[in-house]
Amino acid sequence: MGPTLVNFVTLLDIGCWAVCFWWMHRISQRQNIVLEALQEQAHSIEELSREEREILKELHPTVQKIDENVDKVKESTEA
């Protein structure tokens, strides 16, 4: 192999590495965007879950009282 061919292969090799590095960098950026979106979504779900728990804590005694009242009405209508 002549020096010209060796230089060409070397330059081609450097070019391939540059393209590969650029490609991987783009993939990494896209993955970061997706991960950030997933983290935001998880945070939103956590907030909704907390709010739901608070609502259920407030409603639980009320639901229990309604059940008791329904049972009383049921007993009085059966008698």
Sine and cosine of phi, psi and omega as CSV:
sin_phi,cos_phi,sin_psi,cos_psi,sin_omega,cos_omega
0.00,0.00,0.69,-0.73,-0.01,-1.00
-1.00,0.09,0.26,-0.97,-0.02,-1.00
-0.88,0.47,-0.50,0.87,0.01,-1.00
-0.92,0.40,-0.68,0.73,0.01,-1.00
-0.91,0.41,-0.65,0.76,0.02,-1.00
-0.89,0.45,-0.69,0.73,0.04,-1.00
-0.89,0.45,-0.65,0.76,0.02,-1.00
-0.90,0.44,-0.71,0.71,0.01,-1.00
-0.90,0.43,-0.63,0.78,0.03,-1.00
-0.89,0.45,-0.72,0.69,0.03,-1.00
-0.90,0.43,-0.63,0.77,0.05,-1.00
-0.89,0.45,-0.66,0.75,0.03,-1.00
-0.88,0.47,-0.71,0.70,0.02,-1.00
-0.89,0.45,-0.66,0.75,0.04,-1.00
-0.89,0.46,-0.67,0.74,0.02,-1.00
-0.89,0.45,-0.66,0.75,0.04,-1.00
-0.89,0.46,-0.65,0.76,0.00,-1.00
-0.90,0.43,-0.70,0.72,0.02,-1.00
-0.90,0.43,-0.68,0.74,0.00,-1.00
-0.89,0.46,-0.69,0.72,0.02,-1.00
-0.88,0.47,-0.72,0.70,0.02,-1.00
-0.88,0.48,-0.70,0.72,-0.01,-1.00
-0.88,0.48,-0.73,0.69,0.00,-1.00
-0.91,0.42,-0.59,0.81,0.04,-1.00
-0.89,0.45,-0.68,0.74,0.04,-1.00
-0.90,0.44,-0.69,0.72,0.02,-1.00
-0.87,0.49,-0.68,0.73,0.00,-1.00
-0.89,0.46,-0.67,0.74,0.04,-1.00
-0.88,0.47,-0.69,0.72,0.01,-1.00
-0.90,0.44,-0.65,0.76,0.02,-1.00
-0.90,0.44,-0.63,0.77,0.04,-1.00
-0.89,0.46,-0.64,0.77,0.03,-1.00
-0.89,0.45,-0.70,0.72,0.01,-1.00
-0.90,0.43,-0.68,0.74,0.01,-1.00
-0.89,0.46,-0.65,0.76,0.04,-1.00
-0.89,0.45,-0.66,0.75,0.03,-1.00
-0.90,0.44,-0.65,0.76,0.03,-1.00
-0.91,0.41,-0.62,0.78,0.03,-1.00
-0.91,0.41,-0.66,0.75,0.06,-1.00
-0.89,0.46,-0.68,0.73,0.01,-1.00
-0.90,0.44,-0.68,0.73,0.02,-1.00
-0.90,0.44,-0.64,0.77,0.03,-1.00
-0.89,0.45,-0.68,0.73,0.03,-1.00
-0.88,0.47,-0.67,0.74,0.01,-1.00
-0.90,0.44,-0.66,0.75,0.04,-1.00
-0.88,0.47,-0.68,0.73,0.01,-1.00
-0.89,0.46,-0.69,0.72,0.02,-1.00
-0.89,0.45,-0.63,0.78,0.02,-1.00
-0.90,0.43,-0.66,0.75,0.04,-1.00
-0.89,0.46,-0.71,0.70,0.02,-1.00
-0.88,0.47,-0.66,0.75,0.01,-1.00
-0.89,0.46,-0.68,0.74,0.03,-1.00
-0.87,0.48,-0.67,0.75,0.01,-1.00
-0.90,0.44,-0.67,0.74,0.03,-1.00
-0.90,0.44,-0.68,0.73,0.00,-1.00
-0.91,0.41,-0.58,0.81,0.05,-1.00
-0.89,0.46,-0.64,0.77,0.01,-1.00
-0.95,0.33,-0.61,0.79,-0.08,-1.00
-0.99,0.14,-0.42,0.91,-0.11,-0.99
-0.83,0.56,-0.77,0.64,0.03,-1.00
-0.88,0.47,-0.60,0.80,0.01,-1.00
-0.91,0.42,-0.68,0.73,0.01,-1.00
-0.89,0.45,-0.66,0.75,0.01,-1.00
-0.89,0.45,-0.66,0.75,0.03,-1.00
-0.90,0.43,-0.65,0.76,0.03,-1.00
-0.89,0.45,-0.68,0.73,0.03,-1.00
-0.87,0.50,-0.67,0.74,0.02,-1.00
-0.89,0.45,-0.68,0.73,0.02,-1.00
-0.90,0.43,-0.63,0.77,0.04,-1.00
-0.90,0.44,-0.66,0.75,0.02,-1.00
-0.89,0.45,-0.65,0.76,0.02,-1.00
-0.90,0.44,-0.69,0.72,0.01,-1.00
-0.90,0.43,-0.64,0.76,0.00,-1.00
-0.89,0.46,-0.70,0.72,0.02,-1.00
-0.90,0.44,-0.66,0.75,-0.04,-1.00
-0.94,0.33,-0.50,0.86,0.01,-1.00
-0.98,0.17,-0.41,0.91,0.00,-1.00
-0.98,0.19,-0.43,0.90,-0.06,-1.00
-0.97,0.24,0.00,0.00,0.00,0.00
